[in-house]
Amino acid sequence: MTITQARGGKHPRGWRRASRCTPQNNCVEIRVGSDDVGVRDSKNVGAAPLVFSRHQWAAFIGEIVR
């Protein structure tokens, strides 16, 4: 899976979308900040995202790729 820049007015700058979305546009979006990583559902961009420290995010990704 690769990450691409989200498009359209509903996706503020900085949010990126996974390349493996369903035909109904069900995607996970992430925003990498200097200290944290936000994760949200592309169908509900107005809801508060889940926010992880960069250390937590790196540990999560590390477990996925193992």
PDB file of N, CA, C, O and CB in Angstrom:
ATOM      1  N   MET A   1       0.842  -1.165   0.000  1.00  0.00           N
ATOM      2  CA  MET A   1       0.000   0.000   0.000  1.00  0.00           C
ATOM      3  C   MET A   1       0.887   1.227   0.000  1.00  0.00           C
ATOM      4  O   MET A   1       1.925   1.262   0.662  1.00  0.00           O
ATOM      5  CB  MET A   1      -0.958  -0.002   1.205  1.00  0.00           C
ATOM      6  N   THR A   2       0.471   2.224  -0.743  1.00  0.00           N
ATOM      7  CA  THR A   2       1.190   3.494  -0.756  1.00  0.00           C
ATOM      8  C   THR A   2       0.261   4.587  -0.259  1.00  0.00           C
ATOM      9  O   THR A   2      -0.956   4.405  -0.215  1.00  0.00           O
ATOM     10  CB  THR A   2       1.725   3.825  -2.176  1.00  0.00           C
ATOM     11  N   ILE A   3       0.825   5.700   0.107  1.00  0.00           N
ATOM     12  CA  ILE A   3       0.055   6.841   0.597  1.00  0.00           C
ATOM     13  C   ILE A   3       0.148   7.957  -0.434  1.00  0.00           C
ATOM     14  O   ILE A   3       1.233   8.261  -0.930  1.00  0.00           O
ATOM     15  CB  ILE A   3       0.570   7.322   1.995  1.00  0.00           C
ATOM     16  N   THR A   4      -0.997   8.571  -0.758  1.00  0.00           N
ATOM     17  CA  THR A   4      -1.015   9.680  -1.707  1.00  0.00           C
ATOM     18  C   THR A   4      -1.710  10.874  -1.076  1.00  0.00           C
ATOM     19  O   THR A   4      -2.462  10.724  -0.113  1.00  0.00           O
ATOM     20  CB  THR A   4      -1.719   9.274  -3.023  1.00  0.00           C
ATOM     21  N   GLN A   5      -1.462  12.044  -1.610  1.00  0.00           N
ATOM     22  CA  GLN A   5      -2.084  13.264  -1.112  1.00  0.00           C
ATOM     23  C   GLN A   5      -3.585  13.213  -1.362  1.00  0.00           C
ATOM     24  O   GLN A   5      -4.020  12.916  -2.475  1.00  0.00           O
ATOM     25  CB  GLN A   5      -1.463  14.512  -1.779  1.00  0.00           C
ATOM     26  N   ALA A   6      -4.377  13.500  -0.336  1.00  0.00           N
ATOM     27  CA  ALA A   6      -5.832  13.545  -0.493  1.00  0.00           C
ATOM     28  C   ALA A   6      -6.201  14.726  -1.374  1.00  0.00           C
ATOM     29  O   ALA A   6      -5.534  15.760  -1.347  1.00  0.00           O
ATOM     30  CB  ALA A   6      -6.544  13.646   0.886  1.00  0.00           C
ATOM     31  N   ARG A   7      -7.265  14.574  -2.158  1.00  0.00           N
ATOM     32  CA  ARG A   7      -7.701  15.636  -3.074  1.00  0.00           C
ATOM     33  C   ARG A   7      -9.090  16.124  -2.696  1.00  0.00           C
ATOM     34  O   ARG A   7      -9.841  15.431  -2.009  1.00  0.00           O
ATOM     35  CB  ARG A   7      -7.691  15.139  -4.535  1.00  0.00           C
ATOM     36  N   GLY A   8      -9.419  17.315  -3.149  1.00  0.00           N
ATOM     37  CA  GLY A   8     -10.760  17.836  -2.969  1.00  0.00           C
ATOM     38  C   GLY A   8     -10.857  18.783  -1.794  1.00  0.00           C
ATOM     39  O   GLY A   8      -9.991  18.804  -0.920  1.00  0.00           O
ATOM     40  N   GLY A   9     -11.923  19.567  -1.781  1.00  0.00           N
ATOM     41  CA  GLY A   9     -12.126  20.553  -0.748  1.00  0.00           C
ATOM     42  C   GLY A   9     -12.358  19.972   0.633  1.00  0.00           C
ATOM     43  O   GLY A   9     -12.130  20.657   1.630  1.00  0.00           O
ATOM     44  N   LYS A  10     -12.810  18.715   0.719  1.00  0.00           N
ATOM     45  CA  LYS A  10     -13.089  18.114   2.012  1.00  0.00           C
ATOM     46  C   LYS A  10     -11.823  17.678   2.732  1.00  0.00           C
ATOM     47  O   LYS A  10     -11.887  17.321   3.908  1.00  0.00           O
ATOM     48  CB  LYS A  10     -14.009  16.937   1.843  1.00  0.00           C
ATOM     49  N   HIS A  11     -10.690  17.696   2.075  1.00  0.00           N
ATOM     50  CA  HIS A  11      -9.464  17.173   2.653  1.00  0.00           C
ATOM     51  C   HIS A  11      -8.453  18.293   2.837  1.00  0.00           C
ATOM     52  O   HIS A  11      -7.719  18.636   1.910  1.00  0.00           O
ATOM     53  CB  HIS A  11      -8.882  16.060   1.773  1.00  0.00           C
ATOM     54  N   PRO A  12      -8.418  18.866   4.050  1.00  0.00           N
ATOM     55  CA  PRO A  12      -7.469  19.955   4.277  1.00  0.00           C
ATOM     56  C   PRO A  12      -6.038  19.532   3.999  1.00  0.00           C
ATOM     57  O   PRO A  12      -5.687  18.353   4.059  1.00  0.00           O
ATOM     58  CB  PRO A  12      -7.584  20.460   5.700  1.00  0.00           C
ATOM     59  N   ARG A  13      -5.253  20.500   3.703  1.00  0.00           N
ATOM     60  CA  ARG A  13      -3.843  20.290   3.388  1.00  0.00           C
ATOM     61  C   ARG A  13      -3.150  19.459   4.467  1.00  0.00           C
ATOM     62  O   ARG A  13      -3.371  19.649   5.663  1.00  0.00           O
ATOM     63  CB  ARG A  13      -3.133  21.633   3.224  1.00  0.00           C
ATOM     64  N   GLY A  14      -2.318  18.546   4.014  1.00  0.00           N
ATOM     65  CA  GLY A  14      -1.564  17.733   4.953  1.00  0.00           C
ATOM     66  C   GLY A  14      -2.120  16.342   5.169  1.00  0.00           C
ATOM     67  O   GLY A  14      -1.389  15.455   5.610  1.00  0.00           O
ATOM     68  N   TRP A  15      -3.387  16.124   4.875  1.00  0.00           N
ATOM     69  CA  TRP A  15      -3.964  14.790   5.024  1.00  0.00           C
ATOM     70  C   TRP A  15      -3.652  13.977   3.781  1.00  0.00           C
ATOM     71  O   TRP A  15      -3.786  14.462   2.658  1.00  0.00           O
ATOM     72  CB  TRP A  15      -5.497  14.863   5.265  1.00  0.00           C
ATOM     73  N   ARG A  16      -3.233  12.729   3.994  1.00  0.00           N
ATOM     74  CA  ARG A  16      -2.910  11.838   2.882  1.00  0.00           C
ATOM     75  C   ARG A  16      -3.789  10.597   2.968  1.00  0.00           C
ATOM     76  O   ARG A  16      -4.165  10.152   4.052  1.00  0.00           O
ATOM     77  CB  ARG A  16      -1.403  11.450   2.894  1.00  0.00           C
ATOM     78  N   ARG A  17      -4.101  10.059   1.818  1.00  0.00           N
ATOM     79  CA  ARG A  17      -5.025   8.932   1.715  1.00  0.00           C
ATOM     80  C   ARG A  17      -4.292   7.684   1.237  1.00  0.00           C
ATOM     81  O   ARG A  17      -3.417   7.757   0.374  1.00  0.00           O
ATOM     82  CB  ARG A  17      -6.185   9.268   0.763  1.00  0.00           C
ATOM     83  N   ALA A  18      -4.654   6.553   1.799  1.00  0.00           N
ATOM     84  CA  ALA A  18      -4.088   5.278   1.358  1.00  0.00           C
ATOM     85  C   ALA A  18      -4.513   4.997  -0.076  1.00  0.00           C
ATOM     86  O   ALA A  18      -5.610   5.373  -0.488  1.00  0.00           O
ATOM     87  CB  ALA A  18      -4.529   4.123   2.292  1.00  0.00           C
ATOM     88  N   SER A  19      -3.657   4.346  -0.826  1.00  0.00           N
ATOM     89  CA  SER A  19      -3.960   4.053  -2.232  1.00  0.00           C
ATOM     90  C   SER A  19      -4.965   2.921  -2.381  1.00  0.00           C
ATOM     91  O   SER A  19      -5.584   2.790  -3.437  1.00  0.00           O
ATOM     92  CB  SER A  19      -2.687   3.703  -2.979  1.00  0.00           C
ATOM     93  N   ARG A  20      -5.140   2.109  -1.366  1.00  0.00           N
ATOM     94  CA  ARG A  20      -6.076   0.984  -1.441  1.00  0.00           C
ATOM     95  C   ARG A  20      -7.398   1.370  -0.794  1.00  0.00           C
ATOM     96  O   ARG A  20      -7.675   1.005   0.348  1.00  0.00           O
ATOM     97  CB  ARG A  20      -5.486  -0.275  -0.754  1.00  0.00           C
ATOM     98  N   CYS A  21      -8.198   2.103  -1.528  1.00  0.00           N
ATOM     99  CA  CYS A  21      -9.521   2.499  -1.075  1.00  0.00           C
ATOM    100  C   CYS A  21     -10.550   1.629  -1.786  1.00  0.00           C
ATOM    101  O   CYS A  21     -10.287   1.091  -2.861  1.00  0.00           O
ATOM    102  CB  CYS A  21      -9.781   4.015  -1.342  1.00  0.00           C
ATOM    103  N   THR A  22     -11.719   1.498  -1.174  1.00  0.00           N
ATOM    104  CA  THR A  22     -12.781   0.734  -1.821  1.00  0.00           C
ATOM    105  C   THR A  22     -13.412   1.579  -2.918  1.00  0.00           C
ATOM    106  O   THR A  22     -13.207   2.792  -2.956  1.00  0.00           O
ATOM    107  CB  THR A  22     -13.850   0.283  -0.792  1.00  0.00           C
ATOM    108  N   PRO A  23     -14.180   0.954  -3.815  1.00  0.00           N
ATOM    109  CA  PRO A  23     -14.865   1.739  -4.850  1.00  0.00           C
ATOM    110  C   PRO A  23     -15.805   2.800  -4.259  1.00  0.00           C
ATOM    111  O   PRO A  23     -16.108   3.796  -4.916  1.00  0.00           O
ATOM    112  CB  PRO A  23     -15.656   0.808  -5.763  1.00  0.00           C
ATOM    113  N   GLN A  24     -16.265   2.586  -3.021  1.00  0.00           N
ATOM    114  CA  GLN A  24     -17.140   3.564  -2.361  1.00  0.00           C
ATOM    115  C   GLN A  24     -16.337   4.678  -1.691  1.00  0.00           C
ATOM    116  O   GLN A  24     -16.892   5.504  -0.966  1.00  0.00           O
ATOM    117  CB  GLN A  24     -18.025   2.867  -1.322  1.00  0.00           C
ATOM    118  N   ASN A  25     -15.021   4.692  -1.941  1.00  0.00           N
ATOM    119  CA  ASN A  25     -14.132   5.725  -1.401  1.00  0.00           C
ATOM    120  C   ASN A  25     -13.969   5.624   0.116  1.00  0.00           C
ATOM    121  O   ASN A  25     -13.791   6.635   0.795  1.00  0.00           O
ATOM    122  CB  ASN A  25     -14.661   7.102  -1.764  1.00  0.00           C
ATOM    123  N   ASN A  26     -14.032   4.395   0.647  1.00  0.00           N
ATOM    124  CA  ASN A  26     -13.796   4.163   2.072  1.00  0.00           C
ATOM    125  C   ASN A  26     -12.294   4.069   2.293  1.00  0.00           C
ATOM    126  O   ASN A  26     -11.666   3.080   1.918  1.00  0.00           O
ATOM    127  CB  ASN A  26     -14.522   2.865   2.573  1.00  0.00           C
ATOM    128  N   CYS A  27     -11.729   5.089   2.894  1.00  0.00           N
ATOM    129  CA  CYS A  27     -10.277   5.162   3.035  1.00  0.00           C
ATOM    130  C   CYS A  27      -9.891   5.599   4.437  1.00  0.00           C
ATOM    131  O   CYS A  27     -10.695   6.158   5.184  1.00  0.00           O
ATOM    132  CB  CYS A  27      -9.684   6.123   2.002  1.00  0.00           C
ATOM    133  N   VAL A  28      -8.657   5.332   4.766  1.00  0.00           N
ATOM    134  CA  VAL A  28      -8.046   5.873   5.972  1.00  0.00           C
ATOM    135  C   VAL A  28      -7.124   6.991   5.513  1.00  0.00           C
ATOM    136  O   VAL A  28      -6.397   6.841   4.531  1.00  0.00           O
ATOM    137  CB  VAL A  28      -7.267   4.765   6.798  1.00  0.00           C
ATOM    138  N   GLU A  29      -7.156   8.104   6.220  1.00  0.00           N
ATOM    139  CA  GLU A  29      -6.281   9.227   5.911  1.00  0.00           C
ATOM    140  C   GLU A  29      -5.383   9.495   7.109  1.00  0.00           C
ATOM    141  O   GLU A  29      -5.789   9.317   8.258  1.00  0.00           O
ATOM    142  CB  GLU A  29      -7.102  10.492   5.539  1.00  0.00           C
ATOM    143  N   ILE A  30      -4.158   9.926   6.826  1.00  0.00           N
ATOM    144  CA  ILE A  30      -3.232  10.277   7.901  1.00  0.00           C
ATOM    145  C   ILE A  30      -2.670  11.671   7.663  1.00  0.00           C
ATOM    146  O   ILE A  30      -2.593  12.151   6.532  1.00  0.00           O
ATOM    147  CB  ILE A  30      -2.087   9.243   8.003  1.00  0.00           C
ATOM    148  N   ARG A  31      -2.281  12.304   8.765  1.00  0.00           N
ATOM    149  CA  ARG A  31      -1.596  13.594   8.712  1.00  0.00           C
ATOM    150  C   ARG A  31      -0.403  13.483   9.652  1.00  0.00           C
ATOM    151  O   ARG A  31      -0.564  13.262  10.852  1.00  0.00           O
ATOM    152  CB  ARG A  31      -2.556  14.798   9.116  1.00  0.00           C
ATOM    153  N   VAL A  32       0.775  13.636   9.107  1.00  0.00           N
ATOM    154  CA  VAL A  32       1.991  13.537   9.911  1.00  0.00           C
ATOM    155  C   VAL A  32       2.420  14.940  10.313  1.00  0.00           C
ATOM    156  O   VAL A  32       2.751  15.768   9.465  1.00  0.00           O
ATOM    157  CB  VAL A  32       3.131  12.806   9.132  1.00  0.00           C
ATOM    158  N   GLY A  33       2.409  15.194  11.606  1.00  0.00           N
ATOM    159  CA  GLY A  33       2.852  16.477  12.135  1.00  0.00           C
ATOM    160  C   GLY A  33       4.263  16.369  12.679  1.00  0.00           C
ATOM    161  O   GLY A  33       4.887  15.312  12.586  1.00  0.00           O
ATOM    162  N   SER A  34       4.765  17.439  13.238  1.00  0.00           N
ATOM    163  CA  SER A  34       6.130  17.411  13.768  1.00  0.00           C
ATOM    164  C   SER A  34       6.230  16.533  15.011  1.00  0.00           C
ATOM    165  O   SER A  34       7.279  15.940  15.262  1.00  0.00           O
ATOM    166  CB  SER A  34       6.601  18.828  14.093  1.00  0.00           C
ATOM    167  N   ASP A  35       5.154  16.442  15.793  1.00  0.00           N
ATOM    168  CA  ASP A  35       5.176  15.656  17.031  1.00  0.00           C
ATOM    169  C   ASP A  35       4.188  14.503  17.060  1.00  0.00           C
ATOM    170  O   ASP A  35       4.282  13.630  17.922  1.00  0.00           O
ATOM    171  CB  ASP A  35       4.904  16.547  18.186  1.00  0.00           C
ATOM    172  N   ASP A  36       3.241  14.489  16.128  1.00  0.00           N
ATOM    173  CA  ASP A  36       2.198  13.475  16.200  1.00  0.00           C
ATOM    174  C   ASP A  36       1.716  13.045  14.819  1.00  0.00           C
ATOM    175  O   ASP A  36       2.097  13.622  13.800  1.00  0.00           O
ATOM    176  CB  ASP A  36       1.033  13.990  17.011  1.00  0.00           C
ATOM    177  N   VAL A  37       0.866  12.017  14.810  1.00  0.00           N
ATOM    178  CA  VAL A  37       0.262  11.514  13.579  1.00  0.00           C
ATOM    179  C   VAL A  37      -1.240  11.406  13.827  1.00  0.00           C
ATOM    180  O   VAL A  37      -1.671  10.762  14.784  1.00  0.00           O
ATOM    181  CB  VAL A  37       0.881  10.123  13.147  1.00  0.00           C
ATOM    182  N   GLY A  38      -2.036  12.037  12.962  1.00  0.00           N
ATOM    183  CA  GLY A  38      -3.486  11.946  13.045  1.00  0.00           C
ATOM    184  C   GLY A  38      -3.995  10.911  12.058  1.00  0.00           C
ATOM    185  O   GLY A  38      -3.455  10.768  10.961  1.00  0.00           O
ATOM    186  N   VAL A  39      -5.038  10.188  12.454  1.00  0.00           N
ATOM    187  CA  VAL A  39      -5.650   9.167  11.606  1.00  0.00           C
ATOM    188  C   VAL A  39      -7.150   9.415  11.614  1.00  0.00           C
ATOM    189  O   VAL A  39      -7.754   9.606  12.669  1.00  0.00           O
ATOM    190  CB  VAL A  39      -5.304   7.708  12.103  1.00  0.00           C
ATOM    191  N   ARG A  40      -7.755   9.409  10.405  1.00  0.00           N
ATOM    192  CA  ARG A  40      -9.200   9.632  10.345  1.00  0.00           C
ATOM    193  C   ARG A  40      -9.833   8.810   9.232  1.00  0.00           C
ATOM    194  O   ARG A  40      -9.151   8.270   8.362  1.00  0.00           O
ATOM    195  CB  ARG A  40      -9.505  11.117  10.137  1.00  0.00           C
ATOM    196  N   ASP A  41     -11.141   8.733   9.286  1.00  0.00           N
ATOM    197  CA  ASP A  41     -11.953   8.033   8.292  1.00  0.00           C
ATOM    198  C   ASP A  41     -12.339   9.043   7.215  1.00  0.00           C
ATOM    199  O   ASP A  41     -12.874  10.106   7.530  1.00  0.00           O
ATOM    200  CB  ASP A  41     -13.229   7.375   8.946  1.00  0.00           C
ATOM    201  N   SER A  42     -12.076   8.725   5.955  1.00  0.00           N
ATOM    202  CA  SER A  42     -12.360   9.670   4.869  1.00  0.00           C
ATOM    203  C   SER A  42     -13.847   9.961   4.715  1.00  0.00           C
ATOM    204  O   SER A  42     -14.212  10.979   4.127  1.00  0.00           O
ATOM    205  CB  SER A  42     -11.815   9.135   3.565  1.00  0.00           C
ATOM    206  N   LYS A  43     -14.714   9.091   5.228  1.00  0.00           N
ATOM    207  CA  LYS A  43     -16.153   9.320   5.122  1.00  0.00           C
ATOM    208  C   LYS A  43     -16.662  10.281   6.189  1.00  0.00           C
ATOM    209  O   LYS A  43     -17.792  10.761   6.098  1.00  0.00           O
ATOM    210  CB  LYS A  43     -16.898   8.004   5.223  1.00  0.00           C
ATOM    211  N   ASN A  44     -15.846  10.565   7.196  1.00  0.00           N
ATOM    212  CA  ASN A  44     -16.281  11.413   8.295  1.00  0.00           C
ATOM    213  C   ASN A  44     -15.149  12.367   8.688  1.00  0.00           C
ATOM    214  O   ASN A  44     -14.654  12.328   9.814  1.00  0.00           O
ATOM    215  CB  ASN A  44     -16.722  10.556   9.506  1.00  0.00           C
ATOM    216  N   VAL A  45     -14.755  13.211   7.756  1.00  0.00           N
ATOM    217  CA  VAL A  45     -13.604  14.094   7.988  1.00  0.00           C
ATOM    218  C   VAL A  45     -13.877  15.163   9.039  1.00  0.00           C
ATOM    219  O   VAL A  45     -12.941  15.792   9.531  1.00  0.00           O
ATOM    220  CB  VAL A  45     -13.198  14.760   6.694  1.00  0.00           C
ATOM    221  N   GLY A  46     -15.135  15.380   9.390  1.00  0.00           N
ATOM    222  CA  GLY A  46     -15.459  16.367  10.410  1.00  0.00           C
ATOM    223  C   GLY A  46     -15.279  15.850  11.823  1.00  0.00           C
ATOM    224  O   GLY A  46     -15.231  16.636  12.768  1.00  0.00           O
ATOM    225  N   ALA A  47     -15.180  14.543  11.980  1.00  0.00           N
ATOM    226  CA  ALA A  47     -14.992  13.955  13.309  1.00  0.00           C
ATOM    227  C   ALA A  47     -13.545  14.139  13.757  1.00  0.00           C
ATOM    228  O   ALA A  47     -12.636  14.293  12.941  1.00  0.00           O
ATOM    229  CB  ALA A  47     -15.372  12.450  13.306  1.00  0.00           C
ATOM    230  N   ALA A  48     -13.363  14.121  15.051  1.00  0.00           N
ATOM    231  CA  ALA A  48     -12.001  14.253  15.588  1.00  0.00           C
ATOM    232  C   ALA A  48     -11.166  13.041  15.178  1.00  0.00           C
ATOM    233  O   ALA A  48     -11.631  11.907  15.292  1.00  0.00           O
ATOM    234  CB  ALA A  48     -12.027  14.397  17.140  1.00  0.00           C
ATOM    235  N   PRO A  49      -9.946  13.263  14.706  1.00  0.00           N
ATOM    236  CA  PRO A  49      -9.084  12.132  14.336  1.00  0.00           C
ATOM    237  C   PRO A  49      -8.495  11.466  15.576  1.00  0.00           C
ATOM    238  O   PRO A  49      -8.451  12.058  16.654  1.00  0.00           O
ATOM    239  CB  PRO A  49      -7.951  12.599  13.401  1.00  0.00           C
ATOM    240  N   LEU A  50      -8.050  10.238  15.405  1.00  0.00           N
ATOM    241  CA  LEU A  50      -7.227   9.601  16.428  1.00  0.00           C
ATOM    242  C   LEU A  50      -5.847  10.228  16.306  1.00  0.00           C
ATOM    243  O   LEU A  50      -5.368  10.440  15.192  1.00  0.00           O
ATOM    244  CB  LEU A  50      -7.178   8.020  16.262  1.00  0.00           C
ATOM    245  N   VAL A  51      -5.204  10.525  17.412  1.00  0.00           N
ATOM    246  CA  VAL A  51      -3.890  11.168  17.375  1.00  0.00           C
ATOM    247  C   VAL A  51      -2.904  10.323  18.174  1.00  0.00           C
ATOM    248  O   VAL A  51      -3.156   9.964  19.325  1.00  0.00           O
ATOM    249  CB  VAL A  51      -3.957  12.623  17.938  1.00  0.00           C
ATOM    250  N   PHE A  52      -1.784  10.016  17.542  1.00  0.00           N
ATOM    251  CA  PHE A  52      -0.733   9.209  18.146  1.00  0.00           C
ATOM    252  C   PHE A  52       0.568   9.999  18.144  1.00  0.00           C
ATOM    253  O   PHE A  52       0.806  10.820  17.259  1.00  0.00           O
ATOM    254  CB  PHE A  52      -0.562   7.864  17.394  1.00  0.00           C
ATOM    255  N   SER A  53       1.411   9.742  19.146  1.00  0.00           N
ATOM    256  CA  SER A  53       2.746  10.340  19.096  1.00  0.00           C
ATOM    257  C   SER A  53       3.498   9.679  17.943  1.00  0.00           C
ATOM    258  O   SER A  53       3.131   8.591  17.499  1.00  0.00           O
ATOM    259  CB  SER A  53       3.519  10.162  20.466  1.00  0.00           C
ATOM    260  N   ARG A  54       4.533  10.330  17.470  1.00  0.00           N
ATOM    261  CA  ARG A  54       5.314   9.723  16.374  1.00  0.00           C
ATOM    262  C   ARG A  54       5.944   8.416  16.833  1.00  0.00           C
ATOM    263  O   ARG A  54       6.091   7.489  16.036  1.00  0.00           O
ATOM    264  CB  ARG A  54       6.413  10.697  15.877  1.00  0.00           C
ATOM    265  N   HIS A  55       6.317   8.329  18.100  1.00  0.00           N
ATOM    266  CA  HIS A  55       6.874   7.086  18.637  1.00  0.00           C
ATOM    267  C   HIS A  55       5.818   5.971  18.613  1.00  0.00           C
ATOM    268  O   HIS A  55       6.120   4.849  18.206  1.00  0.00           O
ATOM    269  CB  HIS A  55       7.395   7.305  20.082  1.00  0.00           C
ATOM    270  N   GLN A  56       4.593   6.267  19.040  1.00  0.00           N
ATOM    271  CA  GLN A  56       3.516   5.273  19.008  1.00  0.00           C
ATOM    272  C   GLN A  56       3.236   4.830  17.579  1.00  0.00           C
ATOM    273  O   GLN A  56       3.047   3.641  17.320  1.00  0.00           O
ATOM    274  CB  GLN A  56       2.236   5.840  19.645  1.00  0.00           C
ATOM    275  N   TRP A  57       3.208   5.779  16.654  1.00  0.00           N
ATOM    276  CA  TRP A  57       2.935   5.458  15.254  1.00  0.00           C
ATOM    277  C   TRP A  57       4.026   4.556  14.678  1.00  0.00           C
ATOM    278  O   TRP A  57       3.729   3.584  13.983  1.00  0.00           O
ATOM    279  CB  TRP A  57       2.818   6.747  14.422  1.00  0.00           C
ATOM    280  N   ALA A  58       5.277   4.874  14.967  1.00  0.00           N
ATOM    281  CA  ALA A  58       6.389   4.057  14.478  1.00  0.00           C
ATOM    282  C   ALA A  58       6.304   2.638  15.039  1.00  0.00           C
ATOM    283  O   ALA A  58       6.575   1.673  14.324  1.00  0.00           O
ATOM    284  CB  ALA A  58       7.738   4.700  14.856  1.00  0.00           C
ATOM    285  N   ALA A  59       5.931   2.506  16.312  1.00  0.00           N
ATOM    286  CA  ALA A  59       5.783   1.176  16.911  1.00  0.00           C
ATOM    287  C   ALA A  59       4.645   0.413  16.241  1.00  0.00           C
ATOM    288  O   ALA A  59       4.775  -0.782  15.974  1.00  0.00           O
ATOM    289  CB  ALA A  59       5.529   1.288  18.429  1.00  0.00           C
ATOM    290  N   PHE A  60       3.541   1.085  15.968  1.00  0.00           N
ATOM    291  CA  PHE A  60       2.395   0.468  15.295  1.00  0.00           C
ATOM    292  C   PHE A  60       2.787  -0.030  13.904  1.00  0.00           C
ATOM    293  O   PHE A  60       2.525  -1.182  13.558  1.00  0.00           O
ATOM    294  CB  PHE A  60       1.226   1.470  15.191  1.00  0.00           C
ATOM    295  N   ILE A  61       3.405   0.823  13.118  1.00  0.00           N
ATOM    296  CA  ILE A  61       3.830   0.439  11.764  1.00  0.00           C
ATOM    297  C   ILE A  61       4.861  -0.685  11.831  1.00  0.00           C
ATOM    298  O   ILE A  61       4.836  -1.602  11.011  1.00  0.00           O
ATOM    299  CB  ILE A  61       4.414   1.659  11.005  1.00  0.00           C
ATOM    300  N   GLY A  62       5.763  -0.616  12.800  1.00  0.00           N
ATOM    301  CA  GLY A  62       6.761  -1.668  12.963  1.00  0.00           C
ATOM    302  C   GLY A  62       6.136  -3.030  13.207  1.00  0.00           C
ATOM    303  O   GLY A  62       6.628  -4.038  12.701  1.00  0.00           O
ATOM    304  N   GLU A  63       5.054  -3.069  13.979  1.00  0.00           N
ATOM    305  CA  GLU A  63       4.359  -4.336  14.236  1.00  0.00           C
ATOM    306  C   GLU A  63       3.633  -4.835  12.993  1.00  0.00           C
ATOM    307  O   GLU A  63       3.562  -6.042  12.763  1.00  0.00           O
ATOM    308  CB  GLU A  63       3.365  -4.173  15.389  1.00  0.00           C
ATOM    309  N   ILE A  64       3.104  -3.937  12.203  1.00  0.00           N
ATOM    310  CA  ILE A  64       2.380  -4.337  10.988  1.00  0.00           C
ATOM    311  C   ILE A  64       3.319  -4.986   9.981  1.00  0.00           C
ATOM    312  O   ILE A  64       2.966  -5.992   9.366  1.00  0.00           O
ATOM    313  CB  ILE A  64       1.685  -3.124  10.350  1.00  0.00           C
ATOM    314  N   VAL A  65       4.490  -4.430   9.808  1.00  0.00           N
ATOM    315  CA  VAL A  65       5.395  -4.928   8.766  1.00  0.00           C
ATOM    316  C   VAL A  65       6.205  -6.145   9.205  1.00  0.00           C
ATOM    317  O   VAL A  65       6.902  -6.747   8.388  1.00  0.00           O
ATOM    318  CB  VAL A  65       6.338  -3.830   8.345  1.00  0.00           C
ATOM    319  N   ARG A  66       6.122  -6.515  10.477  1.00  0.00           N
ATOM    320  CA  ARG A  66       6.847  -7.700  10.939  1.00  0.00           C
ATOM    321  C   ARG A  66       6.257  -8.961  10.396  1.00  0.00           C
ATOM    322  O   ARG A  66       6.750 -10.050  10.690  1.00  0.00           O
ATOM    323  CB  ARG A  66       6.863  -7.763  12.435  1.00  0.00           C
TER     324      ARG A  66
END
